[in-house]
Amino acid sequence: MLSGLLEAIFNGMSIGSVLLISALGLAIVFGLMGVINLAHGELMMLGAYTTFVVQNVFKTLPAPLFEFYIFFALIAAFIVAAAAGLVLERGVIRFLYGRPLETLLATWGVSLILQQFVRSISLGLSIAIGLFSLLFFGGMWLIKRRPDFERIRTVAIAIILPLSIAISAAVSNLIAQTFKLSVTQPWFGAQNVDVTAPAWLRGGLPIGDFQLPYSRVFIMVTTIICLIGIYLFLQKTNWGLRIRAVTQNRNMSACLGIPTAQVDAFTFALGSGLAGVAGCAISLLGSVGPNTGQNYVVDTFMVVVVGGVGKLAGTIIAALSIGTASYLIGSGNLATIFAPIQPVADFFTFFATTSMAKVMVFALIITFLQVRPGGIFPQKGRNVEL
C-alpha cells in the first residue's frame, strides 16, 4: 500500500509539474495584463505537435542523434509557441485590453481556429497562408511608406485584404487541382499522433517496490530548470524589472518611460513559449491530438487562481497540490487507503475516475476560494486597494 501511495504521489507531482510550467506563463500574462487567454491550451498543443515534427526530422538522421532530439524539441516548441503568442497578442489581444468579455470570446475563437488548423494543415494550405501573408503584409508595408498612410489606412485594408484572400484561394485551388492528394493530404489529421521518447527516457529508476519513470523525472527536472530560469529572469534582468513594474502599477510605469506595449508583447510571447515547453512535456505522457490542450487549460487556470495572481510561490504550491490531489483521487489510491473505513472508502471509490476526480478537486477549490478569495498569496499593492 505504501509503495502504491508513493508512486501515486510521484505521478501526481509529475502532472503538477506540467501544470506548473504552463501556469507560470499564464500567471505572468494574467497578472500583467488581466487577459483570460482561453487559447493557452492550444499553445500547449502547438508545442506538443512541434515535438512530434522534430522527432520525425531526427528519425531521418543517424541513430545516435535521435537520442538528443528532445532537447531540440524543447527549444523548437518554445520558439513556435512564443511566435504564435506574439502574433496573437499583436493581431488580436492588443486591441481588446480593458475589455475582458471580448478578450475571452476572441481567445476562445482562436482556440477553435488552432484546433481546426492542426486537423487541416497541409502543403496546399501552407502555401495559401504563406502567399496571403506575403501579399497582405507586404502590401501594407508598402502603403505605410506613404506620408498619408493614416488617412488612407482603412481604404487600403479594405482593398488589400479581399484581394490577398482571393489570390491566395485561387492559387491554392489551382495547386490542389494540379497535384491533388500530394498537396491536399493533411499532415496530422484528426487522429492522435504518438511521440516516441529517446531510449534513455524509457524505463524507470527502481526505488523499493516501485519505479520512478525516467520520462516523469525528466519532466520534473525540466520544470525546476524553467522555474529557476523564470525567477532569475524576473529578478535579475532589465526586462524582468519592467515586467514587475508594469504588473504593480501600469500607469506609473508608463509615466516613467517603460514601453508598456512592448512589455505586454514580450510577456505574452514568454508565457506562450512556456506553454509550448509544457506541450513538449505532455507529449511524453501520452498521444498528442487537436484537443490535447483542452485537457489541461482548466486546471492551469485553477492553479493561477488558487496560487494568487502573479505569485510565483503560490503557483508552485497550487500546481503541485492540484496535480497530486487529482491523481490520488482519480487513481483510487485514497479509496484503498481508507478501505478499513467502509463509508469513506465508498465515498472515494465514487470519485475514483479522472472526470469525477476533477469534480471533487473543483469542489475543494471553490470551498477554498470562499475562505481566501485572493488565493494562497493574495496580490497586494495600491492597485488592489483601490
C-alpha positions as CSV (number, residue, x, y, z in Angstrom):
1,M,0.0,0.0,0.0
2,L,2.8,2.4,0.9
3,S,4.6,1.8,-2.4
4,G,1.4,2.4,-4.3
5,L,0.8,5.6,-2.4
6,L,4.4,6.9,-3.0
7,E,4.1,6.0,-6.7
8,A,0.7,7.9,-6.9
9,I,2.2,10.9,-5.2
10,F,5.2,10.9,-7.6
11,N,2.9,10.6,-10.7
12,G,0.7,13.4,-9.3
13,M,3.7,15.6,-8.8
14,S,4.8,15.0,-12.4
15,I,1.4,16.1,-13.6
16,G,1.6,19.1,-11.3
17,S,5.0,19.9,-12.9
18,V,3.3,20.1,-16.3
19,L,0.6,22.3,-14.8
20,L,3.3,24.4,-13.2
21,I,5.2,25.1,-16.5
22,S,2.0,26.0,-18.2
23,A,0.7,28.1,-15.3
24,L,4.0,30.0,-15.0
25,G,3.3,31.7,-18.3
26,L,-0.4,32.1,-17.7
27,A,0.3,33.6,-14.2
28,I,2.6,36.2,-15.7
29,V,0.3,37.1,-18.5
30,F,-2.9,37.2,-16.3
31,G,-1.1,39.1,-13.6
32,L,0.4,41.7,-16.0
33,M,-2.5,42.2,-18.5
34,G,-5.5,40.7,-16.8
35,V,-6.1,38.7,-20.0
36,I,-8.0,35.4,-19.7
37,N,-6.4,33.5,-22.6
38,L,-8.6,30.5,-23.5
39,A,-6.2,29.7,-26.3
40,H,-3.4,28.8,-23.8
41,G,-4.2,25.1,-24.1
42,E,-3.9,25.3,-27.8
43,L,-0.4,26.9,-27.4
44,M,0.5,23.8,-25.4
45,M,-0.9,21.7,-28.2
46,L,1.3,23.5,-30.7
47,G,4.3,22.7,-28.6
48,A,3.3,19.1,-28.5
49,Y,2.9,18.9,-32.3
50,T,6.3,20.7,-32.7
51,T,7.8,17.9,-30.6
52,F,6.3,15.4,-33.0
53,V,7.6,17.1,-36.0
54,V,11.1,17.5,-34.5
55,Q,11.0,13.8,-33.7
56,N,10.2,12.8,-37.3
57,V,13.0,15.1,-38.6
58,F,15.6,13.4,-36.3
59,K,14.4,9.9,-37.3
60,T,15.9,10.7,-40.8
61,L,19.3,11.4,-39.1
62,P,21.8,8.9,-37.9
63,A,20.6,6.9,-34.9
64,P,22.8,8.4,-32.2
65,L,21.4,11.9,-32.9
66,F,17.8,10.7,-32.3
67,E,18.6,10.3,-28.6
68,F,19.1,14.0,-28.2
69,Y,16.1,15.2,-30.2
70,I,14.1,16.1,-27.1
71,F,16.4,19.0,-26.2
72,F,16.0,20.5,-29.7
73,A,12.2,19.8,-29.4
74,L,12.1,21.8,-26.2
75,I,13.8,24.8,-27.9
76,A,11.6,24.5,-31.0
77,A,8.4,24.2,-29.0
78,F,9.2,27.3,-27.1
79,I,10.0,29.3,-30.2
80,V,6.9,28.1,-32.2
81,A,4.5,28.7,-29.3
82,A,6.2,32.1,-28.5
83,A,5.9,33.2,-32.1
84,A,2.2,32.1,-32.2
85,G,1.6,34.0,-28.9
86,L,3.3,37.1,-30.3
87,V,1.1,37.0,-33.4
88,L,-2.0,36.5,-31.2
89,E,-1.1,39.5,-29.0
90,R,-0.1,41.8,-31.8
91,G,-3.0,40.8,-34.1
92,V,-5.9,40.3,-31.6
93,I,-5.4,40.9,-27.9
94,R,-3.7,44.4,-28.0
95,F,-7.0,45.8,-29.5
96,L,-9.0,44.4,-26.6
97,Y,-7.2,45.5,-23.5
98,G,-9.6,46.5,-20.7
99,R,-12.4,44.5,-22.4
100,P,-12.4,41.1,-20.6
101,L,-15.5,39.7,-22.2
102,E,-14.4,40.5,-25.7
103,T,-10.9,39.1,-24.9
104,L,-12.5,35.9,-23.5
105,L,-14.6,35.4,-26.7
106,A,-11.7,36.3,-29.0
107,T,-9.3,33.8,-27.5
108,W,-11.9,31.1,-27.4
109,G,-12.4,31.7,-31.1
110,V,-8.6,31.5,-31.6
111,S,-8.5,28.2,-29.7
112,L,-11.1,26.7,-32.1
113,I,-9.2,28.0,-35.1
114,L,-6.0,26.5,-33.9
115,Q,-7.7,23.1,-33.3
116,Q,-9.1,23.0,-36.8
117,F,-5.8,24.3,-38.1
118,V,-3.8,21.3,-37.0
119,R,-6.5,19.0,-38.3
120,S,-6.5,20.6,-41.7
121,I,-2.9,21.8,-42.3
122,S,-1.4,20.5,-45.5
123,L,1.1,21.7,-48.1
124,G,-1.5,23.4,-50.1
125,L,-2.9,25.2,-47.1
126,S,0.6,26.2,-46.0
127,I,1.3,27.7,-49.5
128,A,-2.0,29.6,-49.3
129,I,-1.2,31.0,-45.8
130,G,2.3,32.0,-46.9
131,L,1.1,33.7,-50.1
132,F,-1.7,35.6,-48.2
133,S,0.9,36.8,-45.6
134,L,3.2,37.9,-48.3
135,L,0.5,39.8,-50.3
136,F,-1.3,41.4,-47.3
137,F,1.6,42.3,-45.0
138,G,3.9,43.1,-47.9
139,G,1.2,45.4,-49.4
140,M,0.6,47.1,-46.0
141,W,4.3,47.6,-45.6
142,L,4.5,49.4,-48.9
143,I,1.5,51.5,-48.1
144,K,2.9,52.5,-44.7
145,R,5.7,54.3,-46.5
146,R,3.3,56.8,-47.9
147,P,3.1,60.1,-45.9
148,D,-0.7,60.0,-45.9
149,F,-0.9,56.4,-44.6
150,E,-3.1,57.2,-41.6
151,R,-5.7,58.9,-43.8
152,I,-5.9,56.0,-46.4
153,R,-5.3,53.1,-43.9
154,T,-8.9,52.0,-43.8
155,V,-9.4,52.1,-47.5
156,A,-6.0,50.3,-48.1
157,I,-7.1,47.4,-45.8
158,A,-10.5,47.2,-47.4
159,I,-8.8,46.7,-50.8
160,I,-5.7,44.7,-50.0
161,L,-7.4,42.2,-47.6
162,P,-10.0,40.8,-50.0
163,L,-7.5,40.8,-52.9
164,S,-5.0,38.9,-50.9
165,I,-7.6,36.3,-49.8
166,A,-8.9,35.9,-53.4
167,I,-5.5,35.5,-54.9
168,S,-4.3,33.0,-52.2
169,A,-7.5,31.0,-52.5
170,A,-7.3,30.9,-56.3
171,V,-3.6,29.8,-56.3
172,S,-4.3,27.2,-53.6
173,N,-7.2,25.8,-55.6
174,L,-5.1,25.6,-58.8
175,I,-2.3,23.8,-57.0
176,A,-4.8,21.4,-55.4
177,Q,-6.3,20.5,-58.8
178,T,-2.9,20.1,-60.3
179,F,-1.1,18.0,-57.7
180,K,-4.2,16.6,-56.0
181,L,-3.6,14.4,-52.9
182,S,0.1,15.2,-52.7
183,V,-0.7,18.7,-51.5
184,T,-4.1,18.3,-50.0
185,Q,-3.3,15.4,-47.7
186,P,-3.4,16.7,-44.1
187,W,-0.1,16.4,-42.2
188,F,-1.6,15.4,-38.9
189,G,-5.4,14.9,-39.4
190,A,-7.9,14.5,-36.6
191,Q,-6.3,11.3,-35.2
192,N,-3.9,11.5,-32.3
193,V,-0.1,11.1,-33.0
194,D,2.5,9.4,-30.8
195,V,5.8,10.8,-29.7
196,T,8.5,8.2,-29.0
197,A,10.7,9.1,-26.1
198,P,14.5,8.6,-26.5
199,A,15.8,5.3,-25.2
200,W,17.3,6.9,-22.1
201,L,13.9,8.2,-21.1
202,R,12.3,4.8,-21.2
203,G,12.2,2.5,-18.2
204,G,12.4,3.8,-14.7
205,L,14.5,4.2,-11.6
206,P,13.8,1.3,-9.1
207,I,13.1,2.5,-5.6
208,G,11.8,-0.2,-3.3
209,D,8.8,-1.9,-4.8
210,F,8.1,0.7,-7.5
211,Q,9.8,2.6,-10.3
212,L,10.2,6.3,-11.0
213,P,9.7,6.6,-14.8
214,Y,12.6,8.4,-16.3
215,S,10.2,10.4,-18.5
216,R,8.4,11.8,-15.5
217,V,11.7,12.6,-13.7
218,F,12.8,14.4,-16.9
219,I,9.6,16.5,-16.8
220,M,10.1,17.4,-13.2
221,V,13.8,18.4,-13.8
222,T,12.6,20.5,-16.8
223,T,10.1,22.2,-14.6
224,I,12.7,23.0,-12.0
225,I,15.0,24.5,-14.7
226,C,12.2,26.6,-16.1
227,L,11.2,27.8,-12.6
228,I,14.8,28.8,-11.8
229,G,15.2,30.5,-15.2
230,I,11.9,32.5,-14.8
231,Y,12.9,33.6,-11.3
232,L,16.3,34.7,-12.4
233,F,14.9,36.5,-15.4
234,L,12.3,38.4,-13.4
235,Q,14.6,39.3,-10.6
236,K,18.0,39.9,-12.3
237,T,17.3,41.4,-15.8
238,N,16.1,44.8,-17.0
239,W,13.1,43.2,-18.8
240,G,12.2,41.3,-15.7
241,L,12.2,44.6,-13.7
242,R,10.0,46.2,-16.4
243,I,7.5,43.3,-16.2
244,R,7.4,43.5,-12.4
245,A,6.9,47.3,-12.6
246,V,4.1,47.1,-15.1
247,T,2.4,44.3,-13.1
248,Q,2.4,46.5,-9.9
249,N,1.4,49.8,-11.5
250,R,0.9,50.1,-15.2
251,N,0.2,53.9,-15.3
252,M,3.1,54.9,-13.2
253,S,5.4,52.6,-15.3
254,A,4.3,54.3,-18.5
255,C,4.9,57.7,-16.9
256,L,8.5,56.6,-16.1
257,G,9.1,55.8,-19.7
258,I,8.7,52.0,-19.7
259,P,7.3,50.9,-23.1
260,T,4.3,49.1,-21.7
261,A,3.1,47.9,-25.2
262,Q,6.5,46.2,-25.8
263,V,6.4,44.7,-22.3
264,D,2.9,43.3,-23.0
265,A,4.0,41.7,-26.3
266,F,7.2,40.3,-24.8
267,T,5.5,38.9,-21.7
268,F,2.7,37.3,-23.8
269,A,5.3,35.7,-26.0
270,L,7.3,34.5,-23.0
271,G,4.1,33.0,-21.4
272,S,3.2,31.3,-24.7
273,G,6.7,29.9,-25.0
274,L,6.4,28.3,-21.6
275,A,3.1,26.8,-22.7
276,G,5.0,25.3,-25.7
277,V,7.5,23.7,-23.3
278,A,4.6,22.3,-21.3
279,G,3.2,20.9,-24.5
280,C,6.6,19.2,-25.2
281,A,6.4,17.7,-21.7
282,I,2.9,16.3,-22.0
283,S,3.8,14.7,-25.4
284,L,6.0,12.3,-23.3
285,L,3.0,11.3,-21.2
286,G,0.6,10.2,-24.0
287,S,-0.5,10.7,-27.5
288,V,-1.0,14.2,-29.0
289,G,-4.2,15.4,-30.6
290,P,-6.0,18.6,-31.5
291,N,-7.8,18.5,-28.2
292,T,-4.7,17.9,-26.1
293,G,-4.6,21.4,-24.6
294,Q,-8.2,21.3,-23.5
295,N,-7.3,18.6,-21.0
296,Y,-5.0,20.9,-19.2
297,V,-6.2,24.5,-19.7
298,V,-8.9,24.5,-17.0
299,D,-6.5,23.0,-14.4
300,T,-4.0,25.6,-15.4
301,F,-6.4,28.4,-14.7
302,M,-7.3,26.9,-11.4
303,V,-3.6,26.8,-10.5
304,V,-3.3,30.6,-11.2
305,V,-6.4,31.5,-9.3
306,V,-5.6,29.3,-6.3
307,G,-2.0,30.3,-6.1
308,G,-2.7,34.0,-6.3
309,V,-2.4,36.1,-9.5
310,G,1.2,36.8,-10.4
311,K,2.6,35.0,-7.3
312,L,5.3,32.5,-8.2
313,A,5.4,30.7,-4.8
314,G,1.6,30.4,-4.8
315,T,1.7,29.0,-8.4
316,I,4.2,26.3,-7.3
317,I,2.2,25.2,-4.3
318,A,-1.1,25.2,-6.2
319,A,0.2,23.3,-9.2
320,L,1.8,20.5,-7.1
321,S,-1.3,20.3,-4.8
322,I,-3.9,20.2,-7.6
323,G,-1.8,17.7,-9.7
324,T,-1.2,15.4,-6.7
325,A,-4.8,15.6,-5.4
326,S,-6.3,14.9,-8.9
327,Y,-4.1,11.8,-9.3
328,L,-4.5,10.5,-5.8
329,I,-8.3,10.7,-6.1
330,G,-8.7,9.6,-9.7
331,S,-6.4,6.6,-9.4
332,G,-8.3,5.2,-6.5
333,N,-5.4,5.3,-4.0
334,L,-7.4,7.1,-1.4
335,A,-10.2,4.5,-1.6
336,T,-7.6,1.8,-1.0
337,I,-6.0,3.7,2.0
338,F,-9.4,4.2,3.7
339,A,-10.6,0.6,2.9
340,P,-11.0,-0.2,6.6
341,I,-13.5,2.6,7.0
342,Q,-16.2,1.5,4.6
343,P,-18.2,4.7,4.2
344,V,-15.1,6.8,3.5
345,A,-13.8,4.1,1.1
346,D,-17.1,4.1,-0.8
347,F,-17.1,7.9,-1.0
348,F,-13.6,7.9,-2.6
349,T,-14.4,5.0,-4.8
350,F,-17.3,7.0,-6.3
351,F,-14.7,9.7,-7.3
352,A,-12.1,7.2,-8.5
353,T,-12.2,8.2,-12.2
354,T,-10.4,11.0,-13.9
355,S,-13.5,13.0,-14.7
356,M,-15.0,12.6,-11.2
357,A,-11.7,13.4,-9.6
358,K,-11.8,16.8,-11.4
359,V,-15.3,17.4,-10.0
360,M,-14.1,16.8,-6.4
361,V,-10.9,18.9,-6.9
362,F,-13.0,21.8,-8.3
363,A,-15.4,21.5,-5.3
364,L,-12.4,21.7,-2.9
365,I,-11.1,24.7,-4.9
366,I,-14.4,26.5,-4.7
367,T,-14.6,25.9,-0.9
368,F,-11.0,27.2,-0.5
369,L,-11.8,30.3,-2.5
370,Q,-14.7,31.1,-0.3
371,V,-12.2,31.3,2.6
372,R,-9.4,33.0,0.7
373,P,-10.8,34.7,-2.5
374,G,-7.3,36.1,-3.4
375,G,-5.7,32.7,-3.4
376,I,-2.9,31.3,-1.3
377,F,-0.8,34.5,-1.7
378,P,-3.2,37.4,-2.5
379,Q,-2.0,40.2,-4.7
380,K,-1.0,43.3,-2.7
381,G,-0.4,46.9,-3.7
382,R,-2.1,50.2,-4.4
383,N,-4.0,49.0,-7.4
384,V,-5.6,46.2,-5.4
385,E,-6.5,48.5,-2.6
386,L,-8.2,50.9,-5.0
